[in-house]
Amino acid sequence: MADAGPEPRGAHLAEGALQDKDPDIRAQAATTLGAMKYRPAIRLLHHALQDKAPQVSFAAARSLWELGDFSGRQVLLDVLEGTKGTSDGLVDSNVRDMHRKLKNKKGLVVMGAERGASELMGPLSFGMPLIKQQFVGSPNAARAAIANLLARHPDRETLQALKVALMDRDWEVRASAAQAIGKLGRPETAKWLEYSLEDGKPIVRYAAAAGILRITSGRTSNYAKSSRPK
């Protein structure tokens, strides 16, 4: 969807929604602006980084990162390390609450990704898959996604955070960290992945093995070749 470029009217509506009294709508707006690749919204997203609702600051940091602005790096690192959440608890992802959610605006934000998003929310449906990942499913899905996101532009602090994530309590986070480290292709990180070969989850072991193979064979990704710690 982002390849089509931003649609001005929809982008302006999303900018206005950053002022909504509902934090989940503000988070959806921030996510939508990032999905639209709407660079004129960077200034407003900077302001959203300071939002007291964690889902809003997280969505703003993620969108800024996608727009090439890394000022929200610390927010993303805090989420990856588990010291900052991505929701204030107002959105409950339990299946038994889905019918209740459909009766209110938060419910439309979460459920709109399933069907009829454009009819329900218009331009705000643009970033629906990203916001659904944030609010629904595994509580650590967002943390797992951040590992690969941060690895696109790594610095020393990011590398250390990925190393720590290899020992995270959640296997999804460990697997994503192993995958991200492998994509970076840095020879010095191969020894980090060796410990993950003994992980209790097969998918983590596979990610670590694939990462070691990638590193030792020199098959690095394009962004790994062009990125170096600052």
C-alpha positions as CSV (number, residue, x, y, z in Angstrom):
1,M,0.0,0.0,0.0
2,A,2.8,2.4,0.8
3,D,4.1,2.1,-2.8
4,A,1.1,4.0,-4.0
5,G,2.3,7.1,-2.0
6,P,0.4,9.2,0.4
7,E,-3.1,10.5,-0.4
8,P,-3.2,14.1,0.8
9,R,-6.8,14.1,2.1
10,G,-6.3,10.9,4.0
11,A,-2.9,12.0,5.4
12,H,-4.5,15.3,6.7
13,L,-7.3,13.4,8.3
14,A,-4.7,11.1,10.0
15,E,-2.8,14.2,11.2
16,G,-6.0,15.5,12.8
17,A,-6.6,12.2,14.5
18,L,-3.3,12.6,16.3
19,Q,-5.3,15.0,18.5
20,D,-8.1,12.6,19.3
21,K,-8.9,12.1,23.0
22,D,-8.8,8.3,22.6
23,P,-5.1,7.2,22.8
24,D,-5.8,4.1,20.6
25,I,-7.1,6.4,17.8
26,R,-4.0,8.6,18.2
27,A,-1.8,5.4,17.9
28,Q,-3.7,4.4,14.8
29,A,-3.2,7.8,13.3
30,A,0.6,7.7,14.0
31,T,0.8,4.2,12.5
32,T,-1.2,5.3,9.4
33,L,1.1,8.2,8.7
34,G,4.1,5.9,8.8
35,A,2.4,3.4,6.6
36,M,1.6,6.2,4.1
37,K,5.3,7.3,4.1
38,Y,4.0,10.8,4.7
39,R,7.2,12.7,5.6
40,P,5.4,16.1,6.2
41,A,4.0,14.5,9.4
42,I,7.5,14.0,10.9
43,R,7.1,17.2,13.1
44,L,3.8,16.0,14.5
45,L,5.2,12.5,15.1
46,H,8.1,14.0,17.1
47,H,5.4,15.6,19.3
48,A,3.6,12.2,19.6
49,L,6.8,10.6,20.9
50,Q,6.1,12.5,24.2
51,D,2.5,11.2,24.4
52,K,1.8,9.8,27.9
53,A,0.0,6.8,26.3
54,P,2.7,4.2,25.5
55,Q,0.9,2.9,22.4
56,V,1.0,6.4,20.9
57,S,4.7,7.0,21.6
58,F,5.5,3.5,20.3
59,A,3.5,4.0,17.1
60,A,5.2,7.4,16.6
61,A,8.7,6.0,17.1
62,R,8.0,3.1,14.7
63,S,6.6,5.4,12.0
64,L,9.4,7.8,12.4
65,W,11.9,4.9,11.9
66,E,10.1,3.8,8.8
67,L,10.4,7.4,7.5
68,G,14.1,7.5,8.1
69,D,14.0,9.5,11.3
70,F,15.7,7.7,14.2
71,S,14.8,10.2,17.0
72,G,12.5,7.5,18.5
73,R,15.3,4.9,18.7
74,Q,15.3,5.0,22.6
75,V,11.5,4.3,22.7
76,L,12.0,1.2,20.4
77,L,15.0,0.0,22.4
78,D,12.9,0.4,25.6
79,V,10.1,-1.7,24.1
80,L,12.5,-4.4,22.9
81,E,14.2,-4.6,26.3
82,G,10.8,-4.9,28.0
83,T,11.1,-1.7,30.0
84,K,8.4,0.1,28.1
85,G,5.0,-1.3,27.0
86,T,3.2,-0.8,23.7
87,S,-0.3,-0.5,25.3
88,D,-1.8,1.0,28.4
89,G,-4.1,-1.9,28.9
90,L,-7.2,-0.3,27.5
91,V,-7.2,-2.7,24.6
92,D,-7.9,-6.3,25.7
93,S,-7.1,-8.9,23.1
94,N,-9.0,-11.8,24.6
95,V,-11.4,-13.4,22.2
96,R,-14.3,-13.3,24.6
97,D,-14.2,-9.5,24.5
98,M,-14.4,-9.1,20.7
99,H,-18.2,-8.6,20.6
100,R,-17.9,-5.8,23.1
101,K,-15.1,-4.2,21.2
102,L,-17.2,-3.9,18.1
103,K,-19.5,-1.5,19.9
104,N,-16.9,1.2,20.4
105,K,-14.2,3.1,18.6
106,K,-11.3,1.1,20.0
107,G,-12.9,-2.0,18.7
108,L,-13.1,-0.6,15.2
109,V,-9.4,0.2,15.3
110,V,-8.5,-3.4,16.3
111,M,-11.1,-5.3,14.3
112,G,-11.1,-3.1,11.2
113,A,-8.1,-4.9,9.9
114,E,-10.2,-8.1,9.5
115,R,-12.9,-6.8,7.2
116,G,-14.3,-3.6,5.8
117,A,-11.6,-1.4,7.3
118,S,-11.9,1.2,4.5
119,E,-15.7,1.5,5.1
120,L,-15.3,1.6,8.9
121,M,-12.4,4.1,9.2
122,G,-11.7,5.5,5.8
123,P,-8.1,6.8,5.5
124,L,-7.2,5.6,9.1
125,S,-7.5,2.0,7.8
126,F,-4.3,2.5,5.9
127,G,-2.0,1.3,8.7
128,M,-4.4,-1.3,10.0
129,P,-2.2,-4.4,9.7
130,L,0.5,-2.7,11.8
131,I,-1.8,-1.6,14.5
132,K,-3.4,-5.0,14.6
133,Q,0.0,-6.5,15.2
134,Q,0.5,-4.1,18.1
135,F,-2.8,-4.8,19.9
136,V,-3.8,-8.4,19.0
137,G,-2.2,-11.8,19.3
138,S,1.0,-12.4,21.2
139,P,1.8,-9.7,23.7
140,N,5.4,-9.7,22.5
141,A,4.6,-9.6,18.8
142,A,5.6,-5.9,18.7
143,R,8.8,-6.5,20.6
144,A,9.7,-9.3,18.1
145,A,9.1,-7.1,15.2
146,I,11.3,-4.3,16.6
147,A,14.4,-6.6,16.6
148,N,14.3,-6.7,12.8
149,L,13.3,-3.1,12.5
150,L,16.2,-1.8,14.6
151,A,18.7,-4.0,12.8
152,R,18.2,-2.0,9.6
153,H,20.2,0.9,11.1
154,P,22.3,-0.6,13.9
155,D,24.5,1.3,16.3
156,R,26.4,-0.2,19.3
157,E,23.5,0.2,21.7
158,T,21.2,-1.6,19.2
159,L,23.6,-4.4,18.8
160,Q,23.8,-4.8,22.6
161,A,20.1,-4.8,22.9
162,L,19.8,-7.5,20.2
163,K,22.4,-9.6,22.1
164,V,20.4,-9.3,25.3
165,A,17.2,-10.2,23.4
166,L,18.7,-13.5,22.6
167,M,18.1,-14.4,26.2
168,D,14.6,-12.9,26.4
169,R,11.9,-14.9,28.3
170,D,9.7,-14.9,25.1
171,W,10.8,-17.2,22.3
172,E,9.4,-15.0,19.6
173,V,11.7,-12.2,20.7
174,R,14.7,-14.6,20.9
175,A,14.0,-15.9,17.4
176,S,13.6,-12.4,15.9
177,A,16.8,-11.3,17.6
178,A,18.7,-14.3,16.2
179,Q,17.3,-13.6,12.7
180,A,18.2,-9.9,12.9
181,I,21.8,-10.6,14.1
182,G,22.2,-13.1,11.3
183,K,21.1,-10.5,8.7
184,L,23.6,-8.1,9.9
185,G,26.4,-10.5,8.9
186,R,28.9,-9.2,11.4
187,P,31.6,-11.9,12.1
188,E,32.0,-10.9,15.8
189,T,28.3,-11.7,16.4
190,A,28.5,-15.4,15.3
191,K,29.6,-16.4,18.8
192,W,26.5,-14.8,20.3
193,L,24.3,-17.1,18.1
194,E,26.2,-20.2,19.2
195,Y,24.5,-20.0,22.6
196,S,21.1,-20.0,20.9
197,L,21.9,-23.3,19.2
198,E,21.0,-24.8,22.6
199,D,17.7,-22.9,22.9
200,G,14.6,-24.9,24.0
201,K,12.6,-23.7,21.1
202,P,13.4,-25.3,17.7
203,I,12.5,-22.1,15.8
204,V,15.1,-20.2,17.8
205,R,17.7,-22.8,17.1
206,Y,16.9,-22.7,13.4
207,A,17.2,-18.9,13.3
208,A,20.5,-19.1,15.1
209,A,21.9,-21.8,12.8
210,A,20.7,-19.8,9.7
211,G,22.4,-16.7,11.1
212,I,25.7,-18.4,11.7
213,L,25.6,-19.8,8.2
214,R,24.9,-16.4,6.7
215,I,27.7,-14.8,8.7
216,T,30.3,-17.4,8.0
217,S,29.5,-17.6,4.3
218,G,29.6,-13.8,4.0
219,R,26.0,-13.6,2.6
220,T,25.0,-10.3,4.2
221,S,22.0,-8.2,3.5
222,N,22.2,-4.9,1.6
223,Y,21.5,-2.8,4.7
224,A,24.1,-4.8,6.7
225,K,26.7,-3.9,4.1
226,S,25.9,-0.3,4.2
227,S,25.4,0.1,8.0
228,R,28.1,0.2,10.6
229,P,27.9,1.1,14.3
230,K,28.3,4.8,15.0
